[in-house]
Amino acid sequence: MMKITMIVTICSAIMFGAFADSPEITLTTKKGYTLEFVIQDTTFDKAIQRRLTDVFFSVYPKLAKTYNKNAVKTVSITIDTTYDGVAYAHNGKVVIAQAWLKKNPGDVDVVTHEVMHIVQAYPPRSGPGWLVEGIADYVRYKYGIDNAGANWTLPELKPEHHYTNSYRISARFLDWVEHNKKKGTVKKLDKALRERAYKKQIWETITGASLDELWDAYTAG
């Protein structure tokens, strides 16, 4: 493993002669993949940084091998001091809110969910958003390193649930389809989305049942 740590020492001037601290950037290359880790607040807990880095190198190569061998080899993770959400991913970059990690230091598998979005690499309007997020949470459920540490689980089925609810609710449904109807469904759906070939009829092509028929069987227990 090659690991290079660079701390940028040139500060950018802002109005009235004040200066802003520059981020700390760590580059780590391992087994053909490179992670750029950007910390805006250099007091950020280095133990959490190490855990997030470990999750990346434990999970990302597996996801790329399983779902998309053409996934990018270099990924950036930024711990953002101003973002007020949880996390997002776009074009090989993951942004995680520092405030979220401060409140939820055990949620290291937020990386697993977000880097799956990088592996997905779906073109615009490739398919329904609920399925995109459902696949990412399904992958977190299957590949997560320490979901228990974040008290993260798939929810029990409730009458008000629907497959379009997205995230964990959709992920649980996908897991049921994998175990009870057709193993490999998620991989085929993922491929179809990436190739912009997804249509609702694909569920019947893959499993022999329509999406709504699958949901009815799932909710029937």
TORPA-4810 file (N, C-alpha, C, O; in nm, 3 decimals):
<nodes>
NODE_1_0.084_-0.119_0.000_0.000_0.000_0.000_0.087_0.123_0.000_0.182_0.132_0.078_M
NODE_2_0.058_0.219_-0.085_0.128_0.345_-0.087_0.037_0.450_-0.025_-0.079_0.462_-0.064_M
NODE_3_0.088_0.524_0.068_0.007_0.626_0.133_0.084_0.756_0.136_0.196_0.761_0.187_K
NODE_4_0.025_0.861_0.083_0.089_0.992_0.079_-0.004_1.091_0.148_-0.121_1.100_0.112_I
NODE_5_0.046_1.163_0.244_-0.034_1.264_0.311_0.020_1.401_0.274_0.139_1.428_0.291_T
NODE_6_-0.066_1.486_0.225_-0.026_1.621_0.189_-0.108_1.720_0.271_-0.231_1.715_0.267_M
NODE_7_-0.044_1.807_0.342_-0.114_1.914_0.412_-0.080_2.044_0.340_0.035_2.089_0.343_I
NODE_8_-0.179_2.105_0.277_-0.157_2.226_0.200_-0.132_2.341_0.296_-0.211_2.363_0.388_V
NODE_9_-0.025_2.413_0.277_0.014_2.517_0.372_-0.013_2.657_0.322_-0.003_2.753_0.398_T
NODE_10_-0.047_2.669_0.194_-0.076_2.802_0.142_-0.222_2.833_0.169_-0.310_2.759_0.125_I
NODE_11_-0.248_2.939_0.240_-0.384_2.978_0.273_-0.436_3.077_0.170_-0.361_3.159_0.117_C
NODE_12_-0.563_3.068_0.143_-0.625_3.157_0.045_-0.673_3.283_0.114_-0.741_3.277_0.217_S
NODE_13_-0.638_3.395_0.058_-0.681_3.522_0.117_-0.828_3.545_0.087_-0.876_3.513_-0.021_A
NODE_14_-0.897_3.601_0.184_-1.035_3.640_0.164_-1.049_3.787_0.201_-0.949_3.852_0.229_I
NODE_15_-1.166_3.839_0.202_-1.188_3.983_0.221_-1.130_4.031_0.353_-1.127_3.958_0.452_M
NODE_16_-1.085_4.155_0.352_-1.032_4.224_0.470_-0.905_4.160_0.523_-0.869_4.177_0.640_F
NODE_17_-0.837_4.086_0.437_-0.708_4.032_0.476_-0.716_3.909_0.562_-0.613_3.862_0.612_G
NODE_18_-0.835_3.853_0.583_-0.846_3.732_0.665_-0.804_3.612_0.581_-0.799_3.620_0.458_A
NODE_19_-0.775_3.501_0.648_-0.731_3.381_0.578_-0.815_3.262_0.621_-0.859_3.252_0.735_F
NODE_20_-0.837_3.172_0.527_-0.914_3.050_0.556_-0.818_2.932_0.561_-0.725_2.923_0.480_A
NODE_21_-0.841_2.842_0.653_-0.758_2.723_0.662_-0.777_2.638_0.537_-0.888_2.623_0.487_D
NODE_22_-0.668_2.583_0.488_-0.675_2.494_0.373_-0.704_2.353_0.420_-0.670_2.316_0.532_S
NODE_23_-0.767_2.274_0.335_-0.802_2.138_0.375_-0.680_2.048_0.382_-0.576_2.075_0.321_P
NODE_24_-0.693_1.941_0.458_-0.591_1.837_0.461_-0.633_1.728_0.364_-0.745_1.678_0.370_E
NODE_25_-0.543_1.692_0.274_-0.573_1.595_0.169_-0.483_1.474_0.185_-0.360_1.486_0.186_I
NODE_26_-0.544_1.358_0.198_-0.469_1.233_0.208_-0.497_1.147_0.086_-0.613_1.121_0.053_T
NODE_27_-0.392_1.103_0.019_-0.405_1.013_-0.095_-0.357_0.874_-0.055_-0.245_0.857_-0.006_L
NODE_28_-0.443_0.776_-0.075_-0.406_0.638_-0.044_-0.434_0.552_-0.166_-0.544_0.554_-0.220_T
NODE_29_-0.334_0.476_-0.209_-0.349_0.385_-0.323_-0.326_0.243_-0.276_-0.226_0.212_-0.210_T
NODE_30_-0.420_0.156_-0.313_-0.412_0.017_-0.269_-0.481_-0.072_-0.372_-0.596_-0.048_-0.408_K
NODE_31_-0.411_-0.174_-0.418_-0.469_-0.274_-0.508_-0.535_-0.210_-0.631_-0.640_-0.255_-0.676_K
NODE_32_-0.471_-0.108_-0.683_-0.519_-0.048_-0.806_-0.623_0.060_-0.790_-0.669_0.116_-0.890_G
NODE_33_-0.662_0.091_-0.668_-0.760_0.196_-0.642_-0.698_0.307_-0.558_-0.616_0.281_-0.470_Y
NODE_34_-0.738_0.430_-0.586_-0.687_0.545_-0.513_-0.802_0.619_-0.446_-0.904_0.647_-0.509_T
NODE_35_-0.784_0.650_-0.320_-0.880_0.730_-0.245_-0.817_0.864_-0.209_-0.711_0.869_-0.147_L
NODE_36_-0.884_0.970_-0.249_-0.846_1.105_-0.206_-0.940_1.144_-0.092_-1.061_1.154_-0.111_E
NODE_37_-0.884_1.164_0.025_-0.965_1.196_0.143_-0.940_1.342_0.179_-0.828_1.380_0.211_F
NODE_38_-1.045_1.423_0.173_-1.033_1.567_0.196_-1.103_1.604_0.326_-1.223_1.579_0.343_V
NODE_39_-1.028_1.663_0.417_-1.083_1.708_0.545_-1.076_1.860_0.550_-0.968_1.918_0.546_I
NODE_40_-1.192_1.924_0.558_-1.195_2.070_0.562_-1.158_2.123_0.700_-1.094_2.228_0.712_Q
NODE_41_-1.198_2.051_0.803_-1.166_2.087_0.942_-1.059_1.990_0.991_-1.088_1.873_1.014_D
NODE_42_-0.938_2.038_1.007_-0.826_1.949_1.039_-0.834_1.892_1.180_-0.751_1.809_1.218_T
NODE_43_-0.933_1.935_1.259_-0.952_1.874_1.391_-1.046_1.752_1.383_-1.075_1.690_1.485_T
NODE_44_-1.092_1.719_1.263_-1.179_1.603_1.245_-1.112_1.478_1.301_-0.991_1.458_1.284_F
NODE_45_-1.191_1.395_1.367_-1.140_1.275_1.434_-1.070_1.181_1.336_-1.132_1.126_1.245_D
NODE_46_-0.940_1.165_1.355_-0.861_1.081_1.264_-0.899_0.934_1.274_-0.880_0.858_1.179_K
NODE_47_-0.951_0.892_1.388_-0.995_0.753_1.402_-1.113_0.725_1.309_-1.121_0.617_1.250_A
NODE_48_-1.204_0.821_1.297_-1.316_0.805_1.205_-1.266_0.805_1.061_-1.313_0.727_0.978_I
NODE_49_-1.170_0.893_1.032_-1.112_0.895_0.898_-1.052_0.759_0.862_-1.072_0.710_0.751_Q
NODE_50_-0.981_0.700_0.955_-0.921_0.568_0.928_-1.028_0.463_0.903_-1.014_0.379_0.814_R
NODE_51_-1.135_0.467_0.981_-1.243_0.369_0.963_-1.313_0.387_0.828_-1.342_0.289_0.760_R
NODE_52_-1.338_0.511_0.790_-1.401_0.538_0.661_-1.311_0.491_0.547_-1.359_0.435_0.447_L
NODE_53_-1.182_0.514_0.562_-1.086_0.468_0.461_-1.085_0.316_0.452_-1.083_0.260_0.343_T
NODE_54_-1.086_0.250_0.567_-1.089_0.103_0.569_-1.215_0.049_0.501_-1.209_-0.050_0.428_D
NODE_55_-1.328_0.114_0.526_-1.453_0.071_0.463_-1.440_0.083_0.311_-1.478_-0.008_0.237_V
NODE_56_-1.387_0.195_0.266_-1.372_0.214_0.121_-1.293_0.101_0.058_-1.337_0.041_-0.040_F
NODE_57_-1.176_0.072_0.113_-1.090_-0.028_0.051_-1.139_-0.171_0.073_-1.101_-0.262_-0.001_F
NODE_58_-1.223_-0.191_0.173_-1.283_-0.323_0.193_-1.398_-0.347_0.097_-1.421_-0.460_0.054_S
NODE_59_-1.471_-0.241_0.064_-1.597_-0.255_-0.008_-1.588_-0.218_-0.156_-1.636_-0.293_-0.241_V
NODE_60_-1.528_-0.106_-0.186_-1.534_-0.055_-0.323_-1.480_-0.153_-0.427_-1.545_-0.174_-0.529_Y
NODE_61_-1.362_-0.213_-0.406_-1.314_-0.309_-0.506_-1.410_-0.425_-0.529_-1.426_-0.472_-0.642_P
NODE_62_-1.475_-0.472_-0.423_-1.572_-0.581_-0.436_-1.693_-0.537_-0.519_-1.741_-0.611_-0.605_K
NODE_63_-1.741_-0.416_-0.492_-1.858_-0.366_-0.565_-1.825_-0.346_-0.712_-1.906_-0.379_-0.799_L
NODE_64_-1.707_-0.292_-0.739_-1.667_-0.272_-0.878_-1.656_-0.406_-0.951_-1.701_-0.419_-1.065_A
NODE_65_-1.598_-0.504_-0.885_-1.582_-0.637_-0.947_-1.717_-0.703_-0.971_-1.737_-0.768_-1.074_K
NODE_66_-1.809_-0.686_-0.877_-1.939_-0.753_-0.885_-2.035_-0.685_-0.980_-2.106_-0.751_-1.056_T
NODE_67_-2.039_-0.552_-0.976_-2.143_-0.479_-1.049_-2.095_-0.402_-1.172_-2.167_-0.393_-1.271_Y
NODE_68_-1.975_-0.347_-1.167_-1.932_-0.262_-1.279_-1.780_-0.257_-1.284_-1.716_-0.176_-1.216_N
NODE_69_-1.722_-0.344_-1.364_-1.576_-0.350_-1.374_-1.516_-0.224_-1.435_-1.394_-0.204_-1.427_K
NODE_70_-1.598_-0.139_-1.494_-1.550_-0.014_-1.551_-1.564_0.104_-1.455_-1.545_0.219_-1.494_N
NODE_71_-1.597_0.076_-1.331_-1.609_0.183_-1.231_-1.476_0.257_-1.218_-1.369_0.197_-1.236_A
NODE_72_-1.482_0.385_-1.185_-1.362_0.467_-1.177_-1.265_0.411_-1.073_-1.307_0.352_-0.974_V
NODE_73_-1.137_0.429_-1.098_-1.033_0.378_-1.010_-0.993_0.477_-0.902_-0.931_0.439_-0.802_K
NODE_74_-1.027_0.603_-0.920_-0.994_0.706_-0.821_-1.123_0.768_-0.768_-1.207_0.813_-0.846_T
NODE_75_-1.137_0.769_-0.638_-1.257_0.822_-0.572_-1.214_0.926_-0.469_-1.110_0.912_-0.404_V
NODE_76_-1.295_1.029_-0.455_-1.269_1.134_-0.356_-1.378_1.132_-0.249_-1.497_1.123_-0.281_S
NODE_77_-1.337_1.140_-0.124_-1.431_1.156_-0.013_-1.398_1.287_0.058_-1.284_1.308_0.100_I
NODE_78_-1.495_1.375_0.069_-1.478_1.502_0.139_-1.566_1.506_0.262_-1.685_1.477_0.255_T
NODE_79_-1.507_1.541_0.375_-1.583_1.564_0.498_-1.615_1.713_0.502_-1.528_1.795_0.529_I
NODE_80_-1.740_1.745_0.475_-1.783_1.883_0.452_-1.836_1.946_0.581_-1.920_1.889_0.650_D
NODE_81_-1.786_2.063_0.612_-1.825_2.131_0.736_-1.952_2.212_0.721_-2.009_2.255_0.822_T
NODE_82_-1.999_2.235_0.599_-2.116_2.321_0.579_-2.238_2.246_0.528_-2.350_2.296_0.540_T
NODE_83_-2.219_2.128_0.471_-2.331_2.052_0.416_-2.424_2.009_0.529_-2.379_1.955_0.630_Y
NODE_84_-2.556_2.034_0.513_-2.650_2.006_0.621_-2.734_1.880_0.597_-2.831_1.855_0.669_D
NODE_85_-2.696_1.801_0.497_-2.762_1.673_0.477_-2.683_1.562_0.543_-2.619_1.584_0.646_G
NODE_86_-2.687_1.444_0.485_-2.608_1.331_0.535_-2.488_1.307_0.444_-2.374_1.321_0.486_V
NODE_87_-2.515_1.271_0.319_-2.408_1.244_0.224_-2.466_1.236_0.084_-2.586_1.214_0.066_A
NODE_88_-2.380_1.256_-0.015_-2.420_1.236_-0.153_-2.298_1.200_-0.236_-2.184_1.222_-0.194_Y
NODE_89_-2.322_1.146_-0.355_-2.213_1.107_-0.444_-2.245_1.153_-0.585_-2.360_1.152_-0.628_A
NODE_90_-2.139_1.193_-0.657_-2.156_1.238_-0.795_-2.021_1.240_-0.864_-1.925_1.296_-0.812_H
NODE_91_-2.015_1.179_-0.982_-1.894_1.184_-1.065_-1.766_1.147_-0.989_-1.666_1.217_-0.997_N
NODE_92_-1.772_1.037_-0.918_-1.652_0.989_-0.849_-1.620_1.059_-0.719_-1.515_1.035_-0.660_G
NODE_93_-1.708_1.144_-0.674_-1.685_1.220_-0.550_-1.795_1.192_-0.449_-1.914_1.192_-0.483_K
NODE_94_-1.756_1.168_-0.326_-1.850_1.149_-0.216_-1.833_1.265_-0.119_-1.721_1.300_-0.082_V
NODE_95_-1.943_1.323_-0.077_-1.942_1.429_0.024_-2.022_1.380_0.144_-2.136_1.338_0.130_V
NODE_96_-1.961_1.387_0.261_-2.027_1.346_0.385_-2.026_1.464_0.480_-1.924_1.530_0.497_I
NODE_97_-2.140_1.490_0.542_-2.149_1.602_0.636_-2.072_1.571_0.764_-2.093_1.467_0.827_A
NODE_98_-1.983_1.662_0.802_-1.909_1.642_0.926_-2.003_1.639_1.045_-1.983_1.564_1.141_Q
NODE_99_-2.108_1.723_1.039_-2.204_1.727_1.150_-2.272_1.591_1.169_-2.298_1.549_1.281_A
NODE_100_-2.299_1.523_1.059_-2.361_1.390_1.068_-2.269_1.291_1.138_-2.312_1.217_1.226_W
NODE_101_-2.142_1.291_1.099_-2.048_1.197_1.159_-2.019_1.231_1.305_-1.989_1.143_1.385_L
NODE_102_-2.029_1.358_1.339_-2.010_1.396_1.479_-2.122_1.338_1.565_-2.099_1.293_1.677_K
NODE_103_-2.245_1.341_1.512_-2.360_1.287_1.584_-2.369_1.135_1.572_-2.422_1.068_1.660_K
NODE_104_-2.317_1.082_1.462_-2.328_0.938_1.434_-2.192_0.881_1.394_-2.175_0.837_1.281_N
NODE_105_-2.096_0.881_1.486_-1.960_0.838_1.450_-1.951_0.692_1.408_-1.853_0.651_1.345_P
NODE_106_-2.051_0.612_1.443_-2.049_0.472_1.404_-2.102_0.445_1.265_-2.097_0.331_1.217_G
NODE_107_-2.153_0.548_1.198_-2.216_0.526_1.068_-2.113_0.527_0.955_-2.123_0.605_0.861_D
NODE_108_-2.015_0.440_0.966_-1.908_0.437_0.866_-1.955_0.376_0.734_-1.894_0.401_0.630_V
NODE_109_-2.062_0.299_0.737_-2.110_0.238_0.613_-2.194_0.333_0.529_-2.251_0.293_0.428_D
NODE_110_-2.203_0.459_0.571_-2.253_0.561_0.479_-2.165_0.561_0.355_-2.212_0.591_0.245_V
NODE_111_-2.037_0.527_0.373_-1.946_0.515_0.259_-1.990_0.403_0.165_-1.985_0.418_0.043_V
NODE_112_-2.033_0.290_0.221_-2.075_0.177_0.138_-2.190_0.216_0.047_-2.189_0.187_-0.072_T
NODE_113_-2.289_0.283_0.103_-2.404_0.328_0.023_-2.359_0.425_-0.086_-2.396_0.410_-0.202_H
NODE_114_-2.279_0.524_-0.047_-2.243_0.628_-0.143_-2.150_0.578_-0.253_-2.165_0.618_-0.369_E
NODE_115_-2.054_0.493_-0.220_-1.965_0.446_-0.327_-2.038_0.351_-0.422_-1.996_0.334_-0.536_V
NODE_116_-2.147_0.289_-0.375_-2.226_0.211_-0.469_-2.286_0.301_-0.575_-2.301_0.260_-0.690_M
NODE_117_-2.322_0.424_-0.538_-2.371_0.518_-0.639_-2.264_0.545_-0.745_-2.295_0.562_-0.862_H
NODE_118_-2.138_0.549_-0.702_-2.029_0.570_-0.798_-2.017_0.448_-0.889_-1.997_0.463_-1.010_I
NODE_119_-2.030_0.331_-0.832_-2.027_0.208_-0.913_-2.146_0.204_-1.008_-2.132_0.162_-1.123_V
NODE_120_-2.262_0.246_-0.961_-2.381_0.245_-1.046_-2.358_0.327_-1.172_-2.384_0.278_-1.283_Q
NODE_121_-2.311_0.449_-1.158_-2.278_0.534_-1.273_-2.391_0.536_-1.376_-2.366_0.525_-1.496_A
NODE_122_-2.514_0.550_-1.329_-2.627_0.550_-1.419_-2.636_0.682_-1.496_-2.609_0.788_-1.438_Y
NODE_123_-2.672_0.678_-1.622_-2.694_0.802_-1.696_-2.822_0.869_-1.650_-2.904_0.805_-1.584_P
NODE_124_-2.841_0.996_-1.683_-2.965_1.065_-1.642_-3.089_0.994_-1.695_-3.090_0.939_-1.805_P
NODE_125_-3.194_0.997_-1.614_-3.325_0.941_-1.651_-3.316_0.794_-1.691_-3.384_0.749_-1.783_R
NODE_126_-3.231_0.721_-1.621_-3.213_0.579_-1.653_-3.318_0.490_-1.588_-3.337_0.376_-1.630_S
NODE_127_-3.386_0.541_-1.485_-3.484_0.459_-1.417_-3.537_0.530_-1.293_-3.495_0.642_-1.264_G
NODE_128_-3.628_0.466_-1.220_-3.690_0.530_-1.104_-3.592_0.550_-0.989_-3.509_0.464_-0.960_P
NODE_129_-3.604_0.665_-0.924_-3.515_0.697_-0.812_-3.526_0.600_-0.697_-3.427_0.572_-0.630_G
NODE_130_-3.645_0.547_-0.675_-3.662_0.454_-0.562_-3.576_0.329_-0.581_-3.525_0.272_-0.485_W
NODE_131_-3.562_0.287_-0.707_-3.482_0.167_-0.735_-3.333_0.197_-0.723_-3.256_0.114_-0.674_L
NODE_132_-3.292_0.315_-0.768_-3.152_0.355_-0.755_-3.109_0.352_-0.608_-3.006_0.294_-0.574_V
NODE_133_-3.190_0.414_-0.522_-3.156_0.419_-0.380_-3.179_0.283_-0.313_-3.106_0.247_-0.220_E
NODE_134_-3.278_0.211_-0.360_-3.302_0.078_-0.304_-3.185_-0.016_-0.328_-3.147_-0.093_-0.240_G
NODE_135_-3.128_-0.010_-0.448_-3.012_-0.093_-0.478_-2.894_-0.053_-0.391_-2.823_-0.140_-0.339_I
NODE_136_-2.872_0.077_-0.373_-2.760_0.123_-0.290_-2.775_0.077_-0.145_-2.676_0.039_-0.082_A
NODE_137_-2.896_0.080_-0.093_-2.916_0.032_0.045_-2.912_-0.120_0.053_-2.869_-0.175_0.154_D
NODE_138_-2.957_-0.188_-0.052_-2.942_-0.334_-0.056_-2.794_-0.371_-0.049_-2.756_-0.464_0.023_Y
NODE_139_-2.713_-0.300_-0.123_-2.569_-0.325_-0.122_-2.510_-0.294_0.015_-2.423_-0.367_0.063_V
NODE_140_-2.557_-0.186_0.078_-2.508_-0.158_0.213_-2.544_-0.274_0.306_-2.463_-0.315_0.389_R
NODE_141_-2.664_-0.326_0.293_-2.708_-0.438_0.376_-2.621_-0.561_0.354_-2.587_-0.631_0.450_Y
NODE_142_-2.586_-0.589_0.230_-2.510_-0.710_0.196_-2.360_-0.695_0.222_-2.294_-0.792_0.262_K
NODE_143_-2.306_-0.577_0.200_-2.161_-0.559_0.203_-2.112_-0.472_0.318_-1.992_-0.459_0.339_Y
NODE_144_-2.204_-0.411_0.392_-2.164_-0.320_0.499_-2.071_-0.385_0.601_-2.088_-0.502_0.636_G
NODE_145_-1.974_-0.308_0.647_-1.873_-0.359_0.740_-1.924_-0.359_0.884_-1.897_-0.452_0.960_I
NODE_146_-1.998_-0.255_0.921_-2.044_-0.243_1.060_-2.178_-0.172_1.066_-2.191_-0.068_1.131_D
NODE_147_-2.278_-0.227_0.998_-2.412_-0.168_1.006_-2.464_-0.168_1.149_-2.535_-0.076_1.190_N
NODE_148_-2.430_-0.271_1.224_-2.477_-0.279_1.362_-2.425_-0.163_1.445_-2.494_-0.114_1.534_A
NODE_149_-2.303_-0.118_1.416_-2.245_-0.007_1.490_-2.319_0.123_1.470_-2.309_0.215_1.552_G
NODE_150_-2.395_0.131_1.362_-2.477_0.250_1.335_-2.623_0.225_1.367_-2.709_0.310_1.341_A
NODE_151_-2.652_0.108_1.424_-2.791_0.068_1.452_-2.873_0.074_1.324_-2.989_0.115_1.324_N
NODE_152_-2.811_0.030_1.215_-2.873_0.036_1.082_-2.919_-0.104_1.043_-2.839_-0.197_1.036_W
NODE_153_-3.048_-0.117_1.019_-3.105_-0.246_0.978_-3.212_-0.222_0.872_-3.257_-0.109_0.853_T
NODE_154_-3.252_-0.327_0.805_-3.368_-0.318_0.717_-3.494_-0.324_0.802_-3.502_-0.407_0.893_L
NODE_155_-3.592_-0.239_0.776_-3.710_-0.231_0.861_-3.804_-0.349_0.841_-3.810_-0.408_0.733_P
NODE_156_-3.878_-0.380_0.944_-3.983_-0.480_0.930_-4.091_-0.426_0.837_-4.119_-0.306_0.835_E
NODE_157_-4.151_-0.515_0.760_-4.256_-0.476_0.667_-4.378_-0.425_0.743_-4.422_-0.486_0.840_L
NODE_158_-4.432_-0.311_0.696_-4.552_-0.253_0.755_-4.658_-0.235_0.646_-4.624_-0.223_0.529_K
NODE_159_-4.787_-0.232_0.686_-4.894_-0.220_0.585_-4.882_-0.097_0.497_-4.921_-0.100_0.381_P
NODE_160_-4.828_0.011_0.551_-4.819_0.135_0.474_-4.699_0.139_0.379_-4.685_0.234_0.302_E
NODE_161_-4.615_0.039_0.384_-4.496_0.037_0.297_-4.534_0.011_0.151_-4.636_-0.051_0.121_H
NODE_162_-4.449_0.060_0.063_-4.462_0.035_-0.080_-4.323_0.033_-0.140_-4.232_0.098_-0.089_H
NODE_163_-4.306_-0.041_-0.248_-4.171_-0.051_-0.305_-4.115_0.084_-0.347_-3.994_0.101_-0.353_Y
NODE_164_-4.203_0.180_-0.376_-4.156_0.313_-0.416_-4.108_0.398_-0.299_-4.062_0.511_-0.319_T
NODE_165_-4.118_0.347_-0.177_-4.072_0.424_-0.061_-3.921_0.445_-0.062_-3.870_0.534_0.007_N
NODE_166_-3.849_0.365_-0.138_-3.705_0.384_-0.159_-3.621_0.338_-0.040_-3.674_0.288_0.060_S
NODE_167_-3.492_0.356_-0.051_-3.393_0.326_0.053_-3.415_0.188_0.117_-3.426_0.088_0.045_Y
NODE_168_-3.422_0.182_0.250_-3.423_0.053_0.318_-3.550_-0.029_0.291_-3.545_-0.152_0.287_R
NODE_169_-3.662_0.041_0.272_-3.786_-0.031_0.244_-3.776_-0.104_0.110_-3.814_-0.220_0.098_I
NODE_170_-3.725_-0.034_0.010_-3.705_-0.096_-0.121_-3.596_-0.202_-0.115_-3.605_-0.305_-0.181_S
NODE_171_-3.492_-0.176_-0.035_-3.382_-0.272_-0.022_-3.431_-0.405_0.035_-3.390_-0.511_-0.010_A
NODE_172_-3.518_-0.398_0.133_-3.571_-0.521_0.193_-3.651_-0.601_0.090_-3.643_-0.724_0.086_R
NODE_173_-3.727_-0.530_0.009_-3.802_-0.596_-0.098_-3.707_-0.663_-0.198_-3.730_-0.776_-0.240_F
NODE_174_-3.601_-0.593_-0.236_-3.503_-0.650_-0.329_-3.438_-0.775_-0.270_-3.416_-0.874_-0.340_L
NODE_175_-3.409_-0.771_-0.141_-3.349_-0.887_-0.076_-3.445_-1.005_-0.078_-3.404_-1.120_-0.097_D
NODE_176_-3.573_-0.978_-0.058_-3.674_-1.084_-0.064_-3.680_-1.145_-0.205_-3.686_-1.267_-0.220_W
NODE_177_-3.678_-1.060_-0.306_-3.680_-1.110_-0.444_-3.559_-1.199_-0.470_-3.572_-1.305_-0.531_V
NODE_178_-3.443_-1.155_-0.423_-3.320_-1.233_-0.442_-3.331_-1.372_-0.377_-3.287_-1.471_-0.436_E
NODE_179_-3.388_-1.377_-0.259_-3.393_-1.503_-0.184_-3.512_-1.591_-0.219_-3.507_-1.713_-0.203_H
NODE_180_-3.620_-1.530_-0.265_-3.743_-1.607_-0.283_-3.790_-1.623_-0.427_-3.874_-1.708_-0.456_N
NODE_181_-3.737_-1.542_-0.516_-3.782_-1.548_-0.656_-3.669_-1.575_-0.754_-3.672_-1.675_-0.824_K
NODE_182_-3.570_-1.487_-0.760_-3.465_-1.506_-0.859_-3.334_-1.444_-0.812_-3.320_-1.322_-0.805_K
NODE_183_-3.239_-1.529_-0.779_-3.107_-1.481_-0.742_-3.042_-1.413_-0.862_-3.050_-1.463_-0.975_K
NODE_184_-2.977_-1.300_-0.838_-2.913_-1.225_-0.946_-2.999_-1.114_-1.002_-2.957_-1.044_-1.095_G
NODE_185_-3.119_-1.097_-0.947_-3.209_-0.993_-0.996_-3.148_-0.855_-0.984_-3.155_-0.775_-1.077_T
NODE_186_-3.087_-0.826_-0.870_-3.032_-0.692_-0.847_-2.921_-0.661_-0.948_-2.915_-0.550_-1.000_V
NODE_187_-2.835_-0.757_-0.975_-2.728_-0.735_-1.073_-2.787_-0.706_-1.211_-2.736_-0.620_-1.283_K
NODE_188_-2.892_-0.776_-1.248_-2.953_-0.754_-1.380_-3.023_-0.618_-1.386_-3.018_-0.550_-1.488_K
NODE_189_-3.088_-0.579_-1.277_-3.151_-0.448_-1.272_-3.046_-0.338_-1.280_-3.062_-0.240_-1.352_L
NODE_190_-2.938_-0.356_-1.205_-2.829_-0.258_-1.205_-2.772_-0.241_-1.346_-2.751_-0.129_-1.391_D
NODE_191_-2.747_-0.350_-1.413_-2.692_-0.345_-1.549_-2.788_-0.275_-1.645_-2.746_-0.194_-1.728_K
NODE_192_-2.916_-0.306_-1.633_-3.016_-0.244_-1.720_-3.023_-0.094_-1.698_-3.034_-0.017_-1.794_A
NODE_193_-3.015_-0.051_-1.574_-3.017_0.091_-1.544_-2.895_0.161_-1.602_-2.906_0.271_-1.658_L
NODE_194_-2.780_0.099_-1.589_-2.657_0.161_-1.640_-2.660_0.170_-1.792_-2.603_0.263_-1.850_R
NODE_195_-2.725_0.075_-1.857_-2.733_0.074_-2.003_-2.858_0.146_-2.055_-2.888_0.143_-2.174_E
NODE_196_-2.929_0.209_-1.964_-3.054_0.279_-1.995_-3.152_0.186_-2.067_-3.220_0.226_-2.161_R
NODE_197_-3.156_0.063_-2.022_-3.244_-0.037_-2.081_-3.356_-0.078_-1.986_-3.430_-0.172_-2.014_A
NODE_198_-3.368_-0.007_-1.873_-3.468_-0.045_-1.773_-3.608_-0.007_-1.820_-3.633_0.106_-1.862_Y
NODE_199_-3.698_-0.103_-1.811_-3.840_-0.080_-1.828_-3.910_-0.164_-1.721_-3.856_-0.264_-1.675_K
NODE_200_-4.029_-0.122_-1.683_-4.098_-0.192_-1.576_-4.118_-0.340_-1.609_-4.123_-0.424_-1.519_K
NODE_201_-4.128_-0.371_-1.737_-4.151_-0.509_-1.779_-4.031_-0.600_-1.750_-4.043_-0.722_-1.754_Q
NODE_202_-3.916_-0.540_-1.720_-3.796_-0.621_-1.697_-3.812_-0.713_-1.577_-3.749_-0.819_-1.571_I
NODE_203_-3.894_-0.673_-1.481_-3.915_-0.757_-1.363_-3.973_-0.893_-1.404_-3.932_-0.997_-1.353_W
NODE_204_-4.069_-0.890_-1.496_-4.130_-1.016_-1.541_-4.032_-1.097_-1.624_-4.029_-1.220_-1.616_E
NODE_205_-3.950_-1.027_-1.703_-3.848_-1.096_-1.783_-3.750_-1.171_-1.694_-3.710_-1.284_-1.723_T
NODE_206_-3.712_-1.108_-1.584_-3.611_-1.167_-1.495_-3.671_-1.273_-1.404_-3.613_-1.381_-1.386_I
NODE_207_-3.788_-1.243_-1.346_-3.841_-1.328_-1.239_-3.962_-1.412_-1.279_-3.997_-1.508_-1.209_T
NODE_208_-4.026_-1.376_-1.390_-4.148_-1.445_-1.428_-4.273_-1.384_-1.369_-4.383_-1.434_-1.392_G
NODE_209_-4.257_-1.276_-1.293_-4.372_-1.207_-1.233_-4.352_-1.057_-1.248_-4.239_-1.008_-1.251_A
NODE_210_-4.462_-0.984_-1.259_-4.453_-0.839_-1.270_-4.411_-0.778_-1.137_-4.415_-0.844_-1.033_S
NODE_211_-4.369_-0.652_-1.142_-4.328_-0.583_-1.020_-4.440_-0.583_-0.917_-4.417_-0.611_-0.799_L
NODE_212_-4.561_-0.551_-0.960_-4.672_-0.547_-0.865_-4.709_-0.686_-0.814_-4.748_-0.701_-0.698_D
NODE_213_-4.696_-0.787_-0.897_-4.720_-0.924_-0.852_-4.616_-0.966_-0.748_-4.648_-1.033_-0.651_E
NODE_214_-4.493_-0.926_-0.770_-4.388_-0.956_-0.673_-4.417_-0.888_-0.541_-4.402_-0.948_-0.434_L
NODE_215_-4.457_-0.761_-0.547_-4.486_-0.689_-0.424_-4.603_-0.753_-0.349_-4.599_-0.766_-0.227_W
NODE_216_-4.706_-0.793_-0.422_-4.821_-0.858_-0.358_-4.778_-0.988_-0.289_-4.822_-1.016_-0.177_D
NODE_217_-4.692_-1.065_-0.354_-4.644_-1.189_-0.293_-4.558_-1.159_-0.170_-4.566_-1.229_-0.069_A
NODE_218_-4.478_-1.056_-0.180_-4.392_-1.014_-0.069_-4.475_-0.972_0.052_-4.447_-1.014_0.164_Y
NODE_219_-4.575_-0.890_0.030_-4.656_-0.841_0.141_-4.750_-0.948_0.196_-4.796_-0.938_0.310_T
NODE_220_-4.777_-1.050_0.116_-4.863_-1.159_0.163_-4.790_-1.250_0.260_-4.851_-1.332_0.328_A
NODE_221_-4.659_-1.235_0.266_-4.580_-1.313_0.361_-4.544_-1.449_0.310_-4.478_-1.526_0.380_G
</nodes>
